[in-house]
Amino acid sequence: MSMSFGISASSDTDSGLLENDLSTFKGALKTHLDAIDNRDYEKLITTLTTEDTLTLIYPEGYLIKEKSKYLDSHRSFFQDESWTLNYRIIREVESSEMGFALLKCSFDTINPDGTPYQIDYFLTLVFQKISGKWLLVHDQNTKSKFKKRVLSIQEI
């Protein structure tokens, strides 16, 4: 099960993000998160590295290194409409060639047996400037125990 993004968002940093503008780090981040928010697989693809290697680390420590497997994981993730994922951007760092965003996330879904499943984690998204576009090269999910869950944009 892929658990990596958000439905409800907030940012502790500059909120001047431009959707569909991959020429800036903030625009690429916004486009990527909007693709997840809207379960827009085609838009997600535009935000990913052009290389064959794209790392994804799940909260349990499972590592994927192939872009094709990342895409397969997210295709099925987007088809599942039972999940909700709320996040808040808590840090962004950008240099001339690399940028990363750290997000605090709360994920909720229903398991196949009908029982609820929840996980709180930190999400690190790393983008690299490739041929003038900021593209995702690394997606890491780190399980955590928050004192307060991220439940909605209104509570942030």
C-alpha positions in Angstrom: 0.0 0.0 0.0 1.4 3.4 -1.0 1.1 6.0 1.6 2.7 9.1 0.5 0.6 12.2 0.0 -2.3 14.5 0.9 -5.9 15.5 0.4 -5.8 18.5 2.7 -2.8 20.8 2.7 -1.3 23.6 4.6 2.2 25.2 4.5 4.3 26.9 7.2 6.3 28.4 4.4 5.6 30.8 1.5 2.3 29.8 0.0 2.9 31.5 -3.4 3.1 28.2 -5.2 2.2 28.1 -8.9 0.5 25.0 -10.2 1.9 23.4 -13.4 5.0 25.5 -13.3 7.8 23.0 -13.3 10.4 25.7 -13.9 10.5 26.6 -10.2 10.9 24.3 -7.2 7.8 25.7 -5.5 5.7 25.3 -8.7 6.9 21.7 -9.1 6.1 20.9 -5.5 2.6 22.4 -5.8 1.9 20.6 -9.1 3.1 17.3 -7.6 0.9 17.7 -4.5 -2.1 18.8 -6.5 -1.7 15.7 -8.7 -1.9 13.6 -5.5 -4.8 15.6 -4.1 -6.8 15.1 -7.2 -5.6 11.5 -7.9 -4.4 12.8 -11.3 -2.0 10.1 -12.5 -1.1 11.9 -15.8 -0.2 15.1 -14.0 1.9 13.1 -11.5 3.9 11.7 -14.3 4.9 15.2 -15.5 6.5 15.9 -12.1 8.8 12.8 -12.0 12.4 12.5 -13.1 13.0 11.5 -16.7 15.6 9.0 -15.4 14.7 5.3 -14.8 15.7 5.6 -11.1 13.3 7.2 -8.7 13.6 6.2 -5.0 10.5 5.6 -2.8 10.9 4.5 0.8 7.8 3.3 2.6 7.2 3.9 6.3 8.0 0.3 7.0 11.4 0.7 5.3 10.6 -1.0 2.0 12.7 0.5 -0.8 11.7 0.9 -4.4 14.4 2.2 -6.8 12.7 1.9 -10.2 10.5 4.6 -11.6 8.3 2.0 -13.3 7.5 0.5 -9.8 6.9 3.9 -8.4 4.3 4.5 -11.2 2.7 1.1 -10.7 2.4 1.8 -6.9 0.8 5.2 -7.5 -1.5 4.0 -10.3 -3.1 1.5 -7.8 -3.0 4.1 -5.0 -5.0 6.6 -7.1 -7.6 3.9 -7.9 -8.3 3.3 -4.2 -10.8 6.0 -3.1 -11.0 4.8 0.5 -8.0 6.8 1.7 -7.7 10.3 3.1 -4.4 11.9 3.6 -3.8 15.3 5.2 -0.5 17.1 5.3 1.2 20.2 6.3 4.5 21.5 4.7 6.8 22.2 7.6 10.1 22.9 5.8 11.4 23.7 2.4 15.0 24.0 1.3 16.1 25.0 -2.2 19.5 25.4 -3.9 20.2 26.1 -7.6 19.9 22.4 -8.5 18.1 20.6 -5.7 15.1 21.3 -3.4 13.3 19.3 -0.7 10.1 19.6 1.2 9.4 18.0 4.5 5.7 17.3 5.2 3.9 16.1 8.3 1.2 13.6 7.2 -1.7 11.7 8.6 -3.1 8.8 6.5 -6.4 7.0 7.0 -8.0 4.2 5.1 -10.0 1.0 5.5 -8.2 -2.3 5.3 -9.7 -5.0 3.0 -11.1 -6.7 6.1 -13.1 -3.6 7.0 -10.9 -2.4 9.9 -9.7 1.2 10.0 -6.0 1.9 9.4 -4.1 5.0 10.5 -0.5 6.1 10.2 1.2 9.4 11.0 4.5 10.1 9.2 7.0 12.6 7.8 7.2 12.8 4.0 10.4 14.1 2.4 10.2 15.0 -1.3 13.4 15.7 -3.1 13.3 17.5 -6.5 16.3 18.0 -8.9 16.5 20.6 -11.6 16.8 18.5 -14.9 16.9 20.3 -18.2 15.3 23.4 -16.8 12.5 21.5 -14.9 12.2 20.6 -11.2 11.4 16.9 -11.1 10.9 14.4 -8.2 13.9 12.1 -7.7 13.2 10.8 -4.1 10.1 10.2 -2.0 10.7 9.0 1.6 8.1 8.2 4.2 9.2 8.0 7.9 6.8 6.7 10.5 6.3 9.0 13.5 4.2 9.5 16.5 2.7 13.0 16.5 1.3 14.6 19.6 -1.5 15.9 17.4 -2.7 14.4 14.1 -3.0 16.5 10.9 -6.7 16.2 10.5 -7.6 19.2 8.3 -6.4 22.4 6.9 -8.6 24.3 9.3 -6.7 23.2 12.4 -3.3 24.2 11.1 
